[in-house]
């Protein structure tokens, strides 16, 4: 007769109940005891510490548990259709197919301790590992998971979801077509129309950019907060969506392993697409840390990054969640700084935006200009917006969220190809704020004009989606934001779109009018006023491009790039080309995601290449 569980338990009374059984299955009691002590210092259960630090492999742990409980270990459990996503995964219990009351368990932490303390009441039919249970739920509920990731926001908060109608596109083209026609036939009149109609948006952008330049926002905190004990830190979820990233998969794992945060409190989720065999193979070749989880998103549409993020978000266990891209290298202390900042900020601050900076600056002329643009945006403009309480269009990575808030607002809009900017405006509409996090994340910029143009076309297409979606009911937007934040939201959506579309044309017309136009002694007062207004827009617009860039280069100590600031007008001319391409693509391939390929950097300011 087999030895009963109750008879064997006293052999490991000095060990926590959730790991004591391992002493019966070949694991050193002293190793388990040391792990239990370290787990107490980290503030986690002993089993979590063992698994997150790879002291015991997950499959080995749960096979030993199954043997201890005298239950079968299921490598590929077949679940009932009543299994629930995400609750079956989060609770570690799911109903098995073909049984009336049987269920499989993958208990962890307190649930594992309860299983032992209440044994044999509530006895499961079988045991499996958390990873295998997750995969089984994904097999059983693939369609529902794909549907929820794509449609949760649209179904539960339709007024906040992307909905670009053909009528809106037709209206936009109707507005822009006469401008294009007027440029060739009546440039003077066209200049006046552009200045008058779009001047309030242009002036708003100019004022915001110049004001942000004079606010003090250093790239690093002036004083670091006291270092928190590991036991006092919360669980932190990291989500990264990867697609065809075999070149840099290993670098991402290395970058995340450098984070100064207890591994037992990291909940890292890498989301892959089902057809991305090359990235899956690259990750299988790596000895992954125990805190890294690979999630394969079910097949579905749209094939976008936000859909992949939505697959993982319901499974997030952390109090906070941060999004990283595949090529990111965040500062090692970024998570600790975010925890400290959140603890001292009001509950309505839902997101902290870290500073994004380009690592491969010296690859080409386009990466140098991209570096200047990113420095002006993330070291000057966005921190300034946060300081004055404006809505903040988020960057696509290094956004740190309160997880509960992010879940409550239904995550990302899977159909918006600039989901970050959309989410920033949506947070503002729902009464939340975004604040600055003075901690840097290194990024890889596209090294060629072709790659840059594909990426920027997608960004500008997404900004049009964001602008049209959030202005469908302007009276609602005004009620939610108030007059000044409403104006700011329009400047940061329509202002960015329309300035990209017409500001270079406006500049060319203005210069042509001043340089080649013939003076007229009988010019009316209205014409003089119009020319003065145009002059103001032009020169202050130029200042709004160059001054934030100069301040940003000073803060980043990148003075060697100062001569390249002179090329910013040319660079923003390229942005205009991308905006027109994005507008065309919005009409012809609305939800296509132009994937940016990474792993091509030839230089590195940090020495990482």
C-alpha positions as CSV (number, residue, x, y, z in Angstrom):
1,X,0.0,0.0,0.0
2,X,1.4,3.4,-1.0
3,X,2.5,5.7,1.8
4,X,-0.2,8.4,2.5
5,X,0.4,12.1,2.1
6,X,-0.3,12.8,5.8
7,X,2.3,10.2,6.9
8,X,5.0,11.8,4.7
9,X,4.4,15.4,5.5
10,X,6.3,15.5,8.9
11,X,9.6,14.8,7.2
12,X,9.7,18.4,5.9
13,X,8.1,20.4,8.8
14,X,11.0,22.9,8.6
15,X,10.1,23.8,5.0
16,X,7.1,25.8,3.7
17,X,4.2,23.5,2.9
18,X,4.2,24.6,-0.8
19,X,7.8,23.2,-1.4
20,X,8.3,20.7,1.4
21,X,7.1,17.8,-0.7
22,X,10.1,18.3,-3.1
23,X,12.4,16.8,-0.4
24,X,10.7,13.5,-1.1
25,X,11.6,13.7,-4.8
26,X,15.3,14.1,-4.9
27,X,15.7,17.8,-4.0
28,X,18.1,18.8,-1.3
29,X,16.3,20.0,1.9
30,X,19.1,22.5,2.5
31,X,18.7,24.0,-1.0
32,X,14.9,24.2,-0.4
33,X,15.5,25.8,3.0
34,X,17.8,28.5,1.5
35,X,15.3,29.2,-1.2
36,X,12.5,29.6,1.4
37,X,14.6,32.1,3.3
38,X,15.4,34.2,0.2
39,X,11.7,34.0,-0.8
40,X,10.8,35.5,2.6
41,X,13.2,38.4,1.9
42,X,11.7,38.9,-1.5
43,X,8.2,38.8,-0.2
44,X,7.0,35.9,-2.4
45,X,5.9,32.4,-1.8
46,X,8.7,29.7,-1.8
47,X,7.4,28.0,-4.9
48,X,7.3,31.2,-6.9
49,X,10.9,31.9,-5.9
50,X,12.1,28.4,-6.9
51,X,10.3,28.6,-10.3
52,X,11.2,32.2,-11.2
53,X,14.9,31.6,-10.4
54,X,14.9,28.3,-12.4
55,X,16.1,26.5,-9.3
56,X,13.5,23.9,-10.2
57,X,12.1,23.6,-13.7
58,X,8.4,24.2,-14.0
59,X,7.6,20.7,-15.4
60,X,9.8,19.0,-12.9
61,X,8.1,20.9,-10.0
62,X,4.6,19.9,-11.1
63,X,5.5,16.3,-12.0
64,X,6.8,16.0,-8.5
65,X,3.6,17.5,-7.1
66,X,1.5,15.1,-9.1
67,X,3.6,12.2,-7.8
68,X,3.2,13.5,-4.2
69,X,-0.5,13.7,-4.6
70,X,-0.6,10.4,-6.4
71,X,-2.3,12.0,-9.4
72,X,-1.5,11.9,-13.1
73,X,0.5,14.7,-14.7
74,X,-1.1,15.9,-17.9
75,X,1.3,17.2,-20.6
76,X,-1.5,18.3,-22.9
77,X,-4.8,18.5,-21.0
78,X,-7.9,18.5,-23.1
79,X,-10.3,21.0,-21.5
80,X,-14.0,21.4,-21.6
81,X,-15.5,24.3,-23.5
82,X,-16.6,25.7,-20.2
83,X,-13.0,26.6,-19.4
84,X,-12.7,30.3,-18.9
85,X,-10.2,32.8,-20.3
86,X,-8.5,34.4,-18.4
87,X,-9.8,33.1,-15.1
88,X,-8.9,29.5,-15.6
89,X,-5.3,30.6,-16.2
90,X,-5.2,33.1,-13.3
91,X,-6.7,30.7,-10.8
92,X,-4.9,27.6,-12.0
93,X,-7.9,25.4,-12.3
94,X,-9.9,24.3,-15.4
95,X,-12.6,21.7,-16.2
96,X,-11.5,18.7,-18.2
97,X,-13.3,17.5,-21.2
98,X,-15.2,14.2,-21.0
99,X,-15.8,14.3,-17.2
100,X,-18.8,15.6,-15.3
101,X,-16.9,17.1,-12.3
102,X,-13.2,16.5,-13.0
103,X,-10.8,19.3,-13.2
104,X,-7.1,19.8,-13.7
105,X,-5.0,22.1,-11.4
106,X,-1.8,24.1,-11.8
107,X,-1.7,25.6,-8.3
108,X,0.8,28.2,-7.2
109,X,1.5,30.3,-4.1
110,X,-1.4,30.4,-1.7
111,X,-3.5,28.1,-3.8
112,X,-0.8,25.4,-3.6
113,X,-0.6,25.8,0.2
114,X,-4.4,25.5,0.4
115,X,-4.4,22.4,-1.7
116,X,-2.1,20.7,0.8
117,X,-3.9,22.0,3.9
118,X,-7.3,20.9,2.7
119,X,-6.2,17.6,1.1
120,X,-8.0,15.4,0.1
121,X,-11.1,17.6,0.0
122,X,-11.6,19.1,-3.4
123,X,-9.3,16.6,-5.0
124,X,-8.5,17.4,-8.6
125,X,-8.4,14.6,-11.3
126,X,-5.0,15.6,-12.5
127,X,-2.1,18.1,-12.2
128,X,-0.3,20.1,-14.9
129,X,2.1,23.1,-15.1
130,X,0.8,26.7,-15.4
131,X,2.3,27.0,-18.9
132,X,0.6,23.8,-20.1
133,X,-2.7,24.9,-18.6
134,X,-2.4,28.2,-20.3
135,X,-1.7,26.5,-23.6
136,X,-4.7,24.2,-23.1
137,X,-7.0,27.2,-22.4
138,X,-5.7,28.9,-25.6
139,X,-6.5,25.8,-27.6
140,X,-10.0,25.4,-26.1
141,X,-10.9,29.1,-26.3
142,X,-8.8,30.4,-29.3
143,X,-11.8,32.0,-31.1
144,X,-13.0,33.7,-28.0
145,X,-9.6,35.0,-27.1
146,X,-9.0,36.3,-30.7
147,X,-12.4,38.0,-30.7
148,X,-11.9,39.6,-27.3
149,X,-8.5,40.9,-28.2
150,X,-9.8,42.5,-31.4
151,X,-13.3,43.7,-30.3
152,X,-13.5,44.2,-26.6
153,X,-13.2,48.0,-26.7
154,X,-15.4,48.4,-29.8
155,X,-18.2,46.3,-28.2
156,X,-18.0,47.6,-24.6
157,X,-17.1,51.3,-25.3
158,X,-17.9,52.0,-28.9
159,X,-17.7,55.8,-28.6
160,X,-14.0,55.4,-27.7
161,X,-13.1,53.0,-30.4
162,X,-11.6,53.6,-33.8
163,X,-14.3,54.1,-36.4
164,X,-13.1,55.9,-39.5
165,X,-16.0,56.1,-41.9
166,X,-15.9,56.7,-45.7
167,X,-17.9,59.9,-45.0
168,X,-15.1,61.2,-42.8
169,X,-12.5,60.4,-45.3
170,X,-14.5,62.0,-48.1
171,X,-14.9,65.1,-46.0
172,X,-11.1,65.2,-45.4
173,X,-10.3,64.8,-49.1
174,X,-13.0,67.4,-49.9
175,X,-11.1,69.9,-47.7
176,X,-7.7,69.1,-48.9
177,X,-8.4,68.9,-52.7
178,X,-9.2,72.6,-53.1
179,X,-6.0,73.4,-51.2
180,X,-4.0,71.3,-53.7
181,X,-5.8,73.0,-56.6
182,X,-5.3,76.4,-55.2
183,X,-1.6,76.0,-54.8
184,X,-1.2,75.9,-58.5
185,X,-3.8,78.5,-59.6
186,X,-4.1,81.0,-56.8
187,X,-1.2,80.6,-54.3
188,X,-1.9,84.0,-52.6
189,X,-5.5,83.2,-51.9
190,X,-4.6,79.7,-50.9
191,X,-2.1,81.0,-48.4
192,X,-4.6,83.2,-46.8
193,X,-7.2,80.4,-46.6
194,X,-4.7,78.0,-45.0
195,X,-3.5,80.6,-42.5
196,X,-7.0,81.6,-41.5
197,X,-8.6,78.2,-41.3
198,X,-5.7,76.3,-39.7
199,X,-4.0,79.1,-37.8
200,X,-5.6,78.3,-34.5
201,X,-4.3,74.7,-34.6
202,X,-0.9,75.8,-35.8
203,X,-0.6,78.5,-33.2
204,X,-1.7,76.1,-30.5
205,X,1.1,73.7,-31.5
206,X,3.6,76.5,-31.6
207,X,2.6,77.7,-28.2
208,X,2.8,74.2,-26.7
209,X,6.1,73.4,-28.2
210,X,7.7,76.7,-27.1
211,X,6.2,76.6,-23.6
212,X,7.4,73.0,-23.1
213,X,10.9,74.1,-24.0
214,X,11.2,76.4,-21.0
215,X,9.9,73.9,-18.4
216,X,12.6,72.2,-16.4
217,X,12.5,68.5,-17.2
218,X,16.0,66.8,-16.9
219,X,16.5,63.4,-18.5
220,X,17.3,61.9,-15.1
221,X,15.7,62.5,-11.7
222,X,17.6,65.2,-9.7
223,X,17.3,63.0,-6.5
224,X,16.8,59.3,-6.5
225,X,14.1,57.9,-4.1
226,X,15.3,55.7,-1.2
227,X,15.8,52.1,-2.4
228,X,12.8,50.0,-1.4
229,X,13.3,46.6,0.1
230,X,12.5,43.7,-2.3
231,X,9.7,42.5,0.0
232,X,7.9,45.9,-0.4
233,X,7.9,45.9,-4.2
234,X,4.8,44.9,-6.0
235,X,4.7,42.3,-8.8
236,X,5.4,44.1,-12.1
237,X,4.1,42.8,-15.5
238,X,6.2,43.4,-18.7
239,X,4.5,42.8,-22.0
240,X,6.4,42.8,-25.3
241,X,4.8,41.9,-28.7
242,X,7.3,40.3,-31.1
243,X,6.9,39.5,-34.7
244,X,9.7,38.3,-36.9
245,X,12.3,39.5,-34.4
246,X,14.7,36.5,-34.4
247,X,17.7,38.9,-34.8
248,X,17.1,40.6,-31.5
249,X,15.2,38.1,-29.4
250,X,18.3,37.2,-27.4
251,X,19.2,40.9,-26.9
252,X,15.7,41.6,-25.5
253,X,16.0,38.8,-22.9
254,X,19.4,40.1,-22.0
255,X,18.1,43.7,-21.6
256,X,15.2,42.5,-19.4
257,X,17.6,40.4,-17.3
258,X,19.5,43.7,-16.5
259,X,16.5,45.2,-14.8
260,X,17.2,46.0,-11.1
261,X,14.0,44.3,-9.9
262,X,13.6,41.0,-8.0
263,X,13.0,38.2,-10.6
264,X,10.4,36.6,-8.4
265,X,8.3,39.7,-8.8
266,X,8.6,40.0,-12.5
267,X,5.8,38.8,-14.7
268,X,7.2,38.9,-18.2
269,X,5.0,38.0,-21.2
270,X,6.4,37.8,-24.7
271,X,3.5,37.7,-27.2
272,X,4.2,36.0,-30.6
273,X,2.0,35.4,-33.6
274,X,1.1,31.8,-34.5
275,X,2.8,32.0,-37.9
276,X,6.1,33.4,-36.6
277,X,8.1,30.2,-36.4
278,X,11.4,32.0,-36.7
279,X,11.0,34.0,-33.5
280,X,9.6,31.0,-31.7
281,X,12.6,29.0,-32.8
282,X,15.0,31.8,-31.7
283,X,13.4,31.8,-28.2
284,X,13.5,28.0,-27.9
285,X,17.2,28.2,-28.5
286,X,17.6,30.5,-25.4
287,X,17.7,29.3,-21.8
288,X,14.8,31.5,-20.8
289,X,14.7,32.8,-17.2
290,X,11.8,31.5,-15.1
291,X,10.1,34.8,-15.1
292,X,9.6,34.9,-18.9
293,X,6.4,33.5,-20.4
294,X,5.8,32.9,-24.1
295,X,2.3,33.5,-25.3
296,X,1.3,32.6,-28.8
297,X,-1.7,34.8,-29.9
298,X,-4.5,32.9,-31.7
299,X,-4.9,33.6,-35.4
300,X,-7.2,36.5,-36.1
301,X,-7.6,40.0,-37.4
302,X,-6.3,42.6,-37.4
303,X,-2.7,41.6,-37.4
304,X,-1.5,44.5,-35.2
305,X,0.6,45.1,-32.2
306,X,-2.3,46.3,-30.0
307,X,-4.2,43.1,-30.7
308,X,-1.3,41.1,-29.5
309,X,-1.0,43.2,-26.4
310,X,-4.7,42.7,-25.7
311,X,-4.2,38.9,-25.7
312,X,-1.7,39.2,-22.8
313,X,-3.3,42.0,-20.8
314,X,-6.0,39.9,-19.1
315,X,-3.3,37.6,-17.8
316,X,-1.2,40.4,-16.2
317,X,-0.6,39.6,-12.6
318,X,1.3,42.8,-11.7
319,X,0.0,45.9,-9.9
320,X,1.8,47.8,-12.7
321,X,2.3,46.9,-16.4
322,X,4.9,48.3,-18.7
323,X,5.1,47.8,-22.5
324,X,8.4,47.3,-24.2
325,X,9.3,46.8,-27.9
326,X,11.5,44.0,-29.1
327,X,14.5,46.3,-29.6
328,X,14.2,48.2,-26.3
329,X,17.0,48.5,-23.7
330,X,15.4,50.2,-20.6
331,X,17.5,51.8,-17.8
332,X,18.1,49.1,-15.2
333,X,16.4,51.1,-12.5
334,X,13.3,52.1,-14.5
335,X,10.8,49.8,-12.8
336,X,11.9,50.8,-9.3
337,X,11.6,54.5,-10.2
338,X,8.2,53.9,-11.6
339,X,7.0,52.2,-8.5
340,X,8.3,55.1,-6.4
341,X,6.6,57.7,-8.6
342,X,3.3,55.9,-8.7
343,X,3.3,55.6,-4.9
344,X,3.6,59.4,-4.6
345,X,1.1,60.4,-7.3
346,X,-2.7,60.7,-7.2
347,X,-4.7,57.6,-8.2
348,X,-5.9,59.4,-11.3
349,X,-2.4,59.3,-12.7
350,X,-2.8,56.1,-14.7
351,X,0.4,56.1,-16.8
352,X,4.0,57.2,-16.7
353,X,5.8,57.7,-20.0
354,X,9.5,57.0,-19.9
355,X,11.9,58.8,-22.2
356,X,12.7,57.2,-25.5
357,X,16.1,57.8,-27.0
358,X,17.8,56.5,-30.1
359,X,20.8,54.2,-29.7
360,X,22.0,53.8,-33.3
361,X,22.3,57.6,-33.9
362,X,25.4,57.4,-36.2
363,X,24.0,54.7,-38.6
364,X,22.9,57.3,-41.2
365,X,21.6,60.8,-41.8
366,X,18.0,59.7,-41.1
367,X,18.9,58.2,-37.7
368,X,20.7,61.4,-36.7
369,X,17.6,63.4,-37.6
370,X,15.4,60.8,-35.9
371,X,17.5,61.1,-32.7
372,X,16.9,64.9,-32.7
373,X,13.2,64.5,-33.3
374,X,12.9,61.9,-30.5
375,X,14.9,64.0,-28.1
376,X,12.6,67.0,-28.7
377,X,9.5,64.9,-28.3
378,X,10.4,62.8,-25.3
379,X,12.8,65.0,-23.4
380,X,11.0,68.4,-24.0
381,X,7.5,68.2,-25.5
382,X,5.8,65.3,-23.8
383,X,7.2,66.1,-20.3
384,X,6.0,69.7,-20.8
385,X,2.5,68.5,-21.8
386,X,2.4,66.3,-18.7
387,X,3.5,69.3,-16.5
388,X,0.6,71.5,-17.7
389,X,-2.0,68.8,-17.5
390,X,-2.6,68.4,-21.2
391,X,-3.6,65.1,-22.8
392,X,-0.4,63.3,-23.9
393,X,-0.2,61.1,-27.0
394,X,1.8,58.2,-25.6
395,X,4.9,56.8,-27.2
396,X,4.6,53.2,-28.4
397,X,6.8,51.8,-25.7
398,X,8.0,52.2,-22.1
399,X,4.4,53.2,-21.0
400,X,4.0,52.2,-17.4
401,X,0.4,51.7,-16.3
402,X,-1.7,50.9,-13.3
403,X,-2.8,47.5,-14.4
404,X,-6.3,47.8,-13.0
405,X,-7.0,51.0,-14.9
406,X,-5.6,49.6,-18.1
407,X,-7.9,46.6,-17.8
408,X,-10.9,48.7,-16.9
409,X,-10.6,50.8,-20.0
410,X,-10.3,47.7,-22.2
411,X,-6.6,47.9,-23.1
412,X,-5.6,49.0,-26.5
413,X,-7.6,49.7,-29.7
414,X,-6.7,46.7,-31.9
415,X,-7.8,48.6,-35.0
416,X,-5.8,51.7,-34.5
417,X,-2.3,51.5,-36.0
418,X,-1.0,54.3,-33.7
419,X,-2.6,52.7,-30.6
420,X,-0.3,54.6,-28.3
421,X,-1.5,58.1,-29.2
422,X,-5.1,56.9,-29.2
423,X,-4.7,55.5,-25.7
424,X,-3.2,58.7,-24.4
425,X,-6.3,60.7,-25.6
426,X,-8.7,58.0,-24.3
427,X,-7.1,58.2,-20.8
428,X,-7.6,61.9,-20.8
429,X,-11.2,61.6,-21.9
430,X,-11.9,59.2,-19.0
431,X,-10.4,61.5,-16.4
432,X,-6.9,60.0,-16.1
433,X,-3.6,61.8,-16.3
434,X,-0.2,60.8,-17.8
435,X,3.0,61.9,-16.1
436,X,6.6,61.9,-17.1
437,X,9.1,59.2,-16.0
438,X,12.7,60.6,-16.2
439,X,14.2,57.2,-17.1
440,X,15.5,56.3,-20.6
441,X,14.8,53.4,-22.9
442,X,17.2,52.9,-25.8
443,X,15.5,52.3,-29.2
444,X,16.7,51.4,-32.7
445,X,15.7,53.8,-35.4
446,X,15.1,52.8,-39.0
447,X,18.4,53.1,-40.7
448,X,17.2,53.8,-44.3
449,X,14.8,56.3,-45.8
450,X,12.6,53.4,-47.1
451,X,12.2,51.8,-43.7
452,X,11.6,55.2,-42.1
453,X,9.0,56.1,-44.6
454,X,7.1,52.8,-44.1
455,X,7.1,53.3,-40.3
456,X,6.1,57.0,-40.5
457,X,3.3,56.3,-43.0
458,X,1.8,54.0,-40.5
459,X,2.2,56.5,-37.7
460,X,0.5,59.3,-39.7
461,X,-2.3,57.0,-40.8
462,X,-2.8,56.1,-37.1
463,X,-2.9,59.8,-36.1
464,X,-5.7,60.4,-38.7
465,X,-7.5,57.4,-37.2
466,X,-7.1,58.9,-33.7
467,X,-8.1,62.4,-34.8
468,X,-11.3,61.3,-36.6
469,X,-12.3,58.8,-34.0
470,X,-12.1,61.1,-31.0
471,X,-13.7,64.0,-32.8
472,X,-16.8,62.2,-34.0
473,X,-18.8,63.8,-31.2
474,X,-16.9,67.0,-30.4
475,X,-19.6,68.1,-27.9
476,X,-18.9,64.9,-25.8
477,X,-15.1,65.5,-26.1
478,X,-15.6,69.1,-24.9
479,X,-17.7,67.9,-21.9
480,X,-15.2,65.3,-20.9
481,X,-12.1,67.5,-21.2
482,X,-13.1,71.1,-20.6
483,X,-12.4,73.9,-23.0
484,X,-8.6,74.1,-22.7
485,X,-7.8,70.4,-22.6
486,X,-10.3,70.0,-25.5
487,X,-8.3,72.6,-27.5
488,X,-5.1,70.7,-26.5
489,X,-6.6,67.4,-27.7
490,X,-7.5,69.0,-31.1
491,X,-4.0,70.5,-31.4
492,X,-2.4,67.1,-30.6
493,X,-4.5,65.2,-33.0
494,X,-5.8,67.3,-35.9
495,X,-3.0,69.9,-35.4
496,X,-0.4,67.2,-35.9
497,X,-2.2,65.7,-38.9
498,X,-3.0,68.9,-40.7
499,X,0.4,70.6,-40.0
500,X,2.1,67.5,-41.4
501,X,-0.1,67.6,-44.5
502,X,-0.1,71.3,-45.3
503,X,2.6,73.2,-43.2
504,X,5.4,72.4,-45.7
505,X,3.2,73.6,-48.5
506,X,2.3,76.6,-46.5
507,X,6.0,77.4,-46.0
508,X,6.8,77.1,-49.6
509,X,3.9,79.3,-50.6
510,X,4.9,81.9,-48.0
511,X,8.6,82.0,-49.0
512,X,7.6,82.2,-52.7
513,X,5.2,85.1,-51.9
514,X,7.8,87.0,-50.0
515,X,10.8,86.3,-52.2
516,X,9.3,86.5,-55.6
517,X,6.0,88.4,-55.1
518,X,5.9,92.0,-56.5
519,X,5.4,94.8,-54.1
520,X,2.1,96.6,-54.4
521,X,1.8,100.2,-53.1
522,X,-2.0,99.9,-53.0
523,X,-2.1,96.9,-50.8
524,X,-5.1,97.0,-48.4
525,X,-4.9,96.9,-44.7
526,X,-6.5,93.4,-44.7
527,X,-3.7,92.1,-47.1
528,X,-1.0,93.7,-44.9
529,X,-2.6,92.0,-41.8
530,X,-2.8,88.7,-43.6
531,X,0.9,88.9,-44.6
532,X,1.9,89.8,-41.1
533,X,-0.2,86.8,-39.8
534,X,1.5,84.5,-42.2
535,X,4.9,85.9,-41.3
536,X,4.1,85.2,-37.6
537,X,3.0,81.6,-38.3
538,X,6.1,80.9,-40.5
539,X,8.8,82.3,-38.2
540,X,7.2,81.1,-34.9
541,X,6.6,77.7,-36.6
542,X,10.3,77.5,-37.5
543,X,11.2,78.4,-33.9
544,X,8.8,75.7,-32.6
545,X,10.8,73.2,-34.6
546,X,14.3,74.3,-33.7
547,X,14.1,75.6,-30.1
548,X,12.8,72.3,-28.6
549,X,15.4,70.4,-30.6
550,X,18.2,72.6,-29.2
551,X,17.0,72.3,-25.6
552,X,16.7,68.5,-26.1
553,X,20.3,68.2,-27.5
554,X,21.5,70.2,-24.5
555,X,19.7,67.9,-22.0
556,X,21.1,64.8,-23.8
557,X,24.5,66.4,-24.2
558,X,24.4,65.7,-27.9
559,X,25.8,69.0,-29.1
560,X,27.6,67.2,-31.9
561,X,24.2,66.9,-33.6
562,X,23.5,70.7,-33.5
563,X,24.5,71.2,-37.2
564,X,21.8,68.7,-38.2
565,X,19.1,70.9,-36.7
566,X,19.4,73.0,-39.8
567,X,18.0,70.0,-41.8
568,X,14.9,69.7,-39.7
569,X,12.7,71.7,-42.2
570,X,13.7,69.1,-44.8
571,X,13.0,66.3,-42.4
572,X,9.5,67.6,-41.7
573,X,9.0,67.8,-45.4
574,X,9.6,64.1,-45.5
575,X,7.0,63.8,-42.6
576,X,4.6,65.6,-44.9
577,X,5.2,63.0,-47.6
578,X,4.5,60.2,-45.1
579,X,1.3,62.0,-44.0
580,X,0.0,62.1,-47.5
581,X,1.0,58.5,-48.0
582,X,-0.8,57.6,-44.7
583,X,-3.9,59.4,-45.9
584,X,-3.9,57.4,-49.1
585,X,-3.3,54.1,-47.2
586,X,-6.1,54.9,-44.8
587,X,-8.4,54.8,-47.7
588,X,-6.9,51.8,-49.4
589,X,-5.4,49.6,-46.6
590,X,-7.0,51.0,-43.4
591,X,-5.7,48.5,-40.9
592,X,-2.5,47.3,-42.5
593,X,0.4,47.3,-40.1
594,X,3.7,48.3,-41.7
595,X,6.1,46.2,-39.7
596,X,9.4,47.9,-38.8
597,X,12.3,45.4,-39.0
598,X,14.9,45.5,-36.2
599,X,18.3,44.2,-35.6
600,X,20.0,46.1,-38.4
601,X,21.8,48.7,-36.3
602,X,25.5,49.2,-37.1
603,X,26.4,51.7,-34.4
604,X,25.4,52.2,-30.7
605,X,25.8,55.2,-28.4
606,X,25.6,52.7,-25.5
607,X,28.0,50.1,-26.9
608,X,25.3,47.5,-27.1
609,X,25.8,46.6,-30.8
